[in-house]
Amino acid sequence: MKKLKYISCLLFVPLAIAVFFACKKTPDMPPVNSLPPGDIYTIAQLRAMYNGSNYHFNQNKSLYATVTMTDNYKTLYLRDNTGAICLKQLTAHGIFEGDSLRINLNGSWLDLTGTLGSLQIDSVDVSPSPTNKVVKLAVGKTHNPINVNIAQLSRTVSDVTYPNNTVIPLSMYDGALVQLNDVQFSLADTGLFFPLVPQAVYASRNLYDCGAVNTLTLSLYTGTADFVNRRIPNTKSGSMIGAIAFYNGNLQITPRSFNDVMFNQPRCGVDTLTQSFGNCNSGVTTATTFAAALPGWYNLPQVGNVIWSGNGSNPTGYISGSNYNTTTVRNVMWLISPPIQNNNPNKNITFKTAVTFSTSTNRPRQLGVYISTDFNGYNFAGAHPATWTEITPLFDNLNNNYWASPTLFPPGGVSSTPFFNASTTPVLLNTGNIPVLNGYTGTFYIGFKYISNTITTDSVQTFAIDNFTLLNN
């Protein structure tokens, strides 16, 4: 009898094991062959399909792509061998950076993220339900960012206007994961990444390249929790990894996490600079129009409220300092270059200048050239202003009143006067000429100071500047 019970137990064990595995739960994500693939599309083909109107997929069509980034909410950034694009999920569920996906597009849309926004794949169901349209093929796939700088990003921007007047901005980097090198925030930006306002959904900050000649907006969603209560690393420069997208026709970057903001280098400046001022036309009269015409340059009043302004027309415009048509008796205004990186002891600068006609050869020189190693873009005045060292004597044609000859310039104003070189040869910015640069490896600025006084009739001329160059010997 005991023997029979023992045999019964032996038979029961394998039966129990079989029942256990038969009842084991199936995976959340359906197997690959449970979603019909239909036609296979690439990202490049999807982009080419868009014709200005939202496109609804109502048949089985598939896209194979790798997730390069998520915004910790509903947006995924995808890449295949033909390009990149963003995807908007109906609800966020179980998709992570590095996942390799097959996406059945049936039921989703091809549309824009907003007016003048990025092209996206919209309303994709990734829920763990029978309506799911995504199959995860692999995880942890390599997805290195593309190295690019802000200037390269800007040069790729264009747009297309369709017959229905829909305008779509274009860039080969739209939707791509990139690494920006040698970028920095404004030194004056000492706040937090997110403003301390609970209702704020998005936060944006300006990001600059070395010299602040090119600008890109950094955009963050409040779901990026590791940026909360983090301060802007405004005293350093470095690199940043993030996804590129359009907002209102302008490119912006969204980093994956705070770890992607790798600012561990000193602040940086331009190595060389060529500025023609040709786009400084007569419409450049305010701080706003100046900033658009000369990104990276500073235009600051020290006495009075008059600033440098543009003259002429594109592409032969120029920038000028003048006391003309102002009620302020005395004006002092500064035109200051972008930051310059002192990484070469043999830099030189040249520029051209012109002046309005006057009958006096004894007028005081109203234009001076200065250099500063501690200006930072906003400490022009106040309790601790930057120190400026005059280097005007290095420019022989400015220093010897060459510009003051009454026979050199015909009457009629700057527009009819010839420009001349401020110095007969390029001025070397070496430690012999400028002791303040001795042993200095940081950034410095070149400032043009214009002084006028309507009480002294010899001090009301207009000085113009054009064709500024900073080169390495």
Disulfide bonds with the S-S distance in Angstrom:
Cys210-Cys268 1.85
